[in-house]
Amino acid sequence: MVNALYDANERDAAQRRSSGAIGVDPRKFHRVDYKGRHFDVQGPLDVPPLPQGRPVQFQAGQSDPGITVGARYAEVVYTSQPKLEDAIAFGRANGLSFIMNSFHSVIGESDADVARRLKEKHERIDYEQGRLKLADMLGGEIDLSDLPLDKPLPETLLPEVSSVNRRRGRVDVFRRYAQQGLTLRELIIHA
């Protein structure tokens, strides 16, 4: 639908005159008249055509339907893979031209400075709030309040990704971390 709106108007529907004013030819703006299950749009799009035709479209979401939509319509799919190798594999496995992976960094003057800053950052973590955040990363339906920080999560607590109705990509990432034996503390730091 978005593409139909951007494609409906002729490229010269609005032109800048030598005076600086913009001249509009209403005959070159066209209705879309879309009627769908969730919304209706009469159109036309009430902005002049963009020089490049359409804006760059991003899609966020790592569910199978989200990836399908992204591969079909978006120029860039946003993902949150834990490592560069995982991001590359995610893009290739799903036939995506461009992906934008989340990026978190600690910047310092040397490796030792980065290590010091990272250690200080970890020391400031509120682990009680971290338990809640990690539970959310795992789908929001688990209670981590009584678990020891320096032991791995019991496998029985981990949800099946298919049973979660939101943020499945995150659930998958944190489920894999837990299955690798990361402790609750390490999982909270990653969260």
C-alpha positions in Angstrom: 0.0 0.0 0.0 2.8 2.5 0.9 4.5 1.8 -2.5 1.2 2.3 -4.3 0.9 5.8 -2.7 4.4 6.8 -3.7 4.0 5.3 -7.2 0.6 6.9 -8.0 1.7 10.5 -8.6 3.5 11.4 -11.8 7.1 12.6 -11.3 6.4 16.1 -12.6 3.1 16.6 -10.6 4.8 19.4 -8.6 7.6 21.6 -10.0 9.5 24.5 -8.7 9.1 27.6 -10.8 11.8 30.1 -11.4 10.3 32.4 -8.8 10.8 29.7 -6.2 7.1 28.9 -5.8 6.0 25.4 -6.4 3.5 24.7 -9.2 1.1 21.8 -8.8 -0.7 20.1 -11.6 -3.7 18.3 -9.9 -4.3 16.1 -13.0 -0.9 14.4 -12.3 -1.9 13.3 -8.7 -3.8 10.0 -8.8 -6.1 8.3 -6.4 -5.2 4.8 -5.0 -8.6 3.8 -3.6 -7.3 0.9 -1.6 -9.8 -1.1 0.5 -8.3 -3.6 2.8 -9.2 -5.7 5.8 -7.8 -3.2 8.3 -8.0 0.1 6.6 -9.0 2.1 3.5 -7.0 4.7 1.7 -8.5 6.9 -1.0 -5.3 8.8 -1.9 -3.7 10.5 -3.5 -0.6 11.0 -1.4 -0.6 14.7 -0.7 3.1 15.4 -1.0 5.1 16.0 -4.2 6.8 13.0 -5.6 10.3 12.3 -4.1 13.3 12.7 -6.5 14.2 9.0 -5.8 10.6 7.9 -6.2 10.2 6.3 -2.7 11.8 6.7 0.6 14.2 3.9 1.8 12.0 1.4 3.6 13.2 -0.4 6.8 11.5 -3.4 8.3 12.1 -4.5 11.9 11.2 -7.9 13.2 12.7 -11.3 13.1 9.6 -13.4 12.9 9.0 -15.5 9.8 6.2 -13.2 8.6 8.4 -10.1 9.4 11.3 -11.5 7.4 9.0 -12.3 4.5 7.6 -8.7 4.5 11.1 -7.3 4.7 12.5 -9.5 1.9 9.6 -8.5 -0.3 9.2 -4.8 0.3 12.0 -3.3 2.4 15.4 -2.2 1.3 16.9 -2.8 4.8 15.8 -5.3 7.5 16.7 -4.4 11.0 17.9 -7.3 13.2 19.5 -7.8 16.6 21.9 -10.6 16.2 24.5 -11.0 19.0 27.6 -11.4 16.8 28.7 -10.2 13.3 28.8 -13.8 12.1 25.2 -14.3 13.3 24.1 -11.1 11.5 25.7 -12.2 8.2 24.2 -15.7 8.5 20.8 -14.2 9.3 20.9 -12.0 6.1 22.1 -14.8 3.8 19.8 -17.5 5.2 16.8 -15.2 4.6 17.9 -13.9 1.2 18.1 -10.3 2.4 20.1 -7.7 0.4 20.9 -5.4 3.3 20.5 -5.8 7.0 21.1 -3.3 9.8 22.2 -5.0 13.0 22.0 -3.4 16.4 25.4 -2.3 17.6 26.6 -1.7 21.1 30.0 -0.4 21.8 32.3 0.7 24.6 34.9 3.2 23.4 38.2 3.9 25.2 41.7 5.1 24.5 43.2 1.5 24.7 42.1 -2.1 25.2 42.8 -1.7 29.0 40.6 1.5 29.1 37.8 -0.3 27.3 38.1 -3.3 29.8 38.0 -0.8 32.7 34.9 1.0 31.4 33.1 -2.3 30.7 33.9 -3.5 34.2 32.5 -0.3 35.7 29.4 -0.5 33.5 28.8 -4.1 34.7 29.3 -3.0 38.4 26.5 -0.5 38.0 23.9 -3.0 36.8 20.9 -3.4 39.0 20.5 -7.2 38.9 17.0 -7.1 40.3 15.9 -5.0 37.4 18.1 -7.1 35.2 16.1 -10.2 36.1 12.9 -8.5 34.9 14.6 -7.3 31.7 16.0 -10.8 31.0 12.5 -12.3 31.7 11.2 -9.9 29.1 13.9 -11.0 26.6 12.7 -14.5 27.1 9.1 -13.8 26.3 7.9 -12.3 29.6 6.3 -15.4 31.1 9.1 -16.7 33.4 10.0 -15.8 37.0 13.8 -15.4 37.6 13.5 -13.7 41.0 14.7 -16.6 43.1 17.4 -18.0 40.9 21.1 -17.7 41.9 23.0 -15.2 39.8 26.1 -17.4 39.2 24.4 -20.5 37.9 22.9 -21.3 34.5 19.2 -21.2 34.0 17.4 -24.5 34.2 16.5 -25.8 30.7 12.9 -26.3 31.9 12.4 -22.5 32.3 13.3 -21.7 28.7 10.3 -21.1 26.5 9.9 -22.7 23.1 10.4 -19.8 20.6 7.2 -20.9 18.7 5.2 -20.4 22.0 6.1 -16.7 22.2 3.9 -14.2 20.4 6.4 -11.3 20.3 10.0 -10.6 19.8 10.8 -14.1 18.8 14.2 -13.2 17.5 15.2 -11.9 20.9 13.8 -15.0 22.6 15.8 -17.2 20.2 19.0 -15.3 20.9 18.7 -15.4 24.7 17.5 -19.0 24.6 20.7 -20.0 22.7 22.8 -18.0 25.2 21.1 -19.9 28.1 21.6 -23.2 26.4 25.3 -22.4 26.0 25.5 -22.4 29.8 25.8 -18.7 30.5 24.9 -17.8 34.1 22.0 -15.7 35.1 24.5 -12.8 35.8 26.0 -13.2 32.3 22.6 -13.3 30.7 21.6 -10.1 32.5 24.7 -8.4 31.3 23.9 -9.4 27.7 20.3 -8.2 28.2 
